[in-house]
Amino acid sequence: MNRWSEVAVTGMGSLYPQAGVMSAGGGRVLSGGRSSGAAALNDAGWVIGSAESPGSASYGILFDCCALPFFPAAINNALQIVGQGSIWQDSVTASLTALVLDSTWQVSGASAINERGQIAAYGVNTATGLRGAIRLDPVASVGSAAARRR
């Protein structure tokens, strides 16, 4: 739910489930293939989720914009999108592992990103086998995160 009390939902289609946005004033179905599901939305109404086209596999999507190279979990108002160990912004994707200062940690996923760009992630320490939560602090841009590991 965003600050306007809009909620990202799944199940608005007739034959196949479709992602949509519901508010006190009604709802709207989002375009995104034969079937789709919503994961989250930001205050501007941008919705992320997954979609499936006839005869194809599922894919991540920023509805009314573009396909994503991973399945998204969260979006903030700066249109930074996280999920499956990656971050996307302005058509650039970077590994979240590039944001971890301790190189023994491998990020496997993310569940949230706040307006400061802090990311709630999880992963494994490859030296110890320990699995756990990781807070990642923001970088200037996703492009700089992508370059950090090169």
C-alpha positions as CSV (number, residue, x, y, z in Angstrom):
1,M,0.0,0.0,0.0
2,N,1.3,3.4,-0.8
3,R,0.7,6.7,0.9
4,W,-2.4,7.3,-1.2
5,S,-4.0,4.0,0.1
6,E,-3.6,2.4,-3.3
7,V,-3.0,-1.4,-3.1
8,A,-1.2,-3.6,-5.7
9,V,-3.4,-6.7,-6.2
10,T,-3.5,-9.9,-8.3
11,G,-6.7,-11.5,-9.7
12,M,-8.5,-8.7,-11.6
13,G,-8.6,-10.6,-14.9
14,S,-11.5,-12.7,-16.2
15,L,-9.9,-15.9,-17.6
16,Y,-6.3,-15.4,-16.4
17,P,-5.2,-13.6,-13.2
18,Q,-4.1,-10.0,-13.9
19,A,-2.2,-7.5,-11.7
20,G,-4.0,-4.3,-10.8
21,V,-4.2,-1.3,-8.5
22,M,-7.2,-0.8,-6.2
23,S,-8.1,2.4,-4.4
24,A,-11.1,3.9,-2.8
25,G,-12.1,5.4,-6.2
26,G,-12.0,2.0,-8.0
27,G,-9.4,0.0,-9.7
28,R,-7.4,-0.5,-12.9
29,V,-6.0,-3.6,-14.6
30,L,-2.3,-3.4,-15.6
31,S,-1.1,-4.6,-19.0
32,G,1.5,-7.3,-18.8
33,G,0.9,-10.5,-20.9
34,R,-1.6,-13.3,-20.6
35,S,-1.4,-13.4,-16.8
36,S,0.4,-11.3,-14.3
37,G,0.9,-10.7,-10.6
38,A,1.7,-7.6,-8.6
39,A,4.4,-7.5,-5.9
40,A,4.5,-3.9,-4.8
41,L,3.9,-0.3,-5.8
42,N,5.3,3.1,-5.0
43,D,3.7,6.4,-4.2
44,A,3.6,7.4,-7.9
45,G,1.6,4.3,-8.7
46,W,4.4,2.4,-10.4
47,V,3.8,-1.4,-9.9
48,I,6.3,-4.2,-10.1
49,G,5.6,-7.9,-10.4
50,S,5.7,-10.8,-12.8
51,A,4.0,-11.6,-16.1
52,E,3.6,-14.4,-18.5
53,S,3.0,-14.2,-22.2
54,P,1.4,-17.0,-24.2
55,G,3.9,-19.7,-24.9
56,S,6.7,-18.1,-22.8
57,A,8.1,-18.3,-19.3
58,S,7.4,-15.8,-16.6
59,Y,9.4,-12.7,-16.3
60,G,9.8,-9.7,-14.0
61,I,8.1,-6.5,-15.0
62,L,7.8,-2.8,-14.2
63,F,4.2,-2.5,-15.4
64,D,3.5,0.1,-18.1
65,C,7.3,0.3,-18.8
66,C,9.5,-2.7,-19.4
67,A,10.5,-6.2,-18.6
68,L,13.1,-6.6,-15.8
69,P,16.0,-9.0,-15.8
70,F,14.9,-10.5,-12.5
71,F,11.8,-11.0,-10.4
72,P,11.3,-7.9,-8.3
73,A,10.3,-7.7,-4.6
74,A,10.3,-4.0,-3.8
75,I,10.3,-0.5,-5.3
76,N,10.9,3.0,-3.9
77,N,9.9,6.4,-5.1
78,A,13.3,6.9,-6.9
79,L,12.2,3.9,-9.1
80,Q,15.0,1.7,-7.5
81,I,13.8,-1.9,-7.8
82,V,15.3,-4.8,-5.8
83,G,14.9,-8.6,-5.8
84,Q,16.7,-11.8,-6.5
85,G,20.1,-10.4,-5.5
86,S,19.9,-7.5,-8.0
87,I,19.0,-3.8,-8.1
88,W,17.6,-2.0,-11.1
89,Q,17.4,1.8,-11.8
90,D,17.3,3.8,-15.0
91,S,17.6,0.6,-17.1
92,V,20.9,-0.4,-15.4
93,T,21.1,-3.6,-13.3
94,A,23.7,-4.4,-10.7
95,S,24.4,-7.2,-8.3
96,L,23.6,-6.5,-4.7
97,T,26.7,-8.4,-3.7
98,A,28.6,-5.4,-5.2
99,L,27.2,-3.3,-2.3
100,V,28.5,-5.5,0.4
101,L,31.8,-4.3,2.0
102,D,32.7,-7.8,3.3
103,S,33.6,-9.8,0.1
104,T,32.8,-13.1,1.9
105,W,29.1,-12.4,1.7
106,Q,27.0,-13.4,-1.4
107,V,23.6,-11.7,-1.6
108,S,20.9,-14.0,-2.8
109,G,17.8,-11.8,-2.5
110,A,16.2,-8.6,-1.2
111,S,12.8,-8.0,0.3
112,A,12.6,-4.2,0.8
113,I,14.2,-0.8,-0.2
114,N,13.3,2.4,1.6
115,E,13.3,6.0,0.4
116,R,16.9,6.5,1.6
117,G,17.9,3.6,-0.7
118,Q,18.7,1.2,2.2
119,I,18.0,-2.4,1.2
120,A,16.9,-5.3,3.4
121,A,18.7,-8.3,1.8
122,Y,19.7,-11.8,2.8
123,G,22.5,-14.0,1.8
124,V,25.3,-16.4,2.8
125,N,28.8,-15.9,4.1
126,T,30.8,-18.1,1.8
127,A,33.7,-18.4,4.3
128,T,31.5,-19.7,7.2
129,G,28.3,-20.9,5.6
130,L,26.3,-18.6,7.9
131,R,23.0,-17.4,6.3
132,G,21.5,-14.2,7.5
133,A,20.0,-10.7,6.9
134,I,22.1,-7.9,5.5
135,R,21.4,-4.2,5.4
136,L,22.9,-2.6,2.4
137,D,23.4,1.2,2.4
138,P,22.8,3.3,-0.7
139,V,25.3,4.2,-3.4
140,A,25.2,7.3,-5.7
141,S,23.7,5.3,-8.5
142,V,23.2,1.7,-9.7
143,G,25.8,2.3,-12.4
144,S,28.4,3.0,-9.7
145,A,27.5,-0.3,-7.9
146,A,27.9,-2.1,-11.2
147,A,31.3,-0.6,-11.7
148,R,32.4,-1.3,-8.1
149,R,32.9,-5.1,-8.8
150,R,34.6,-4.7,-12.2
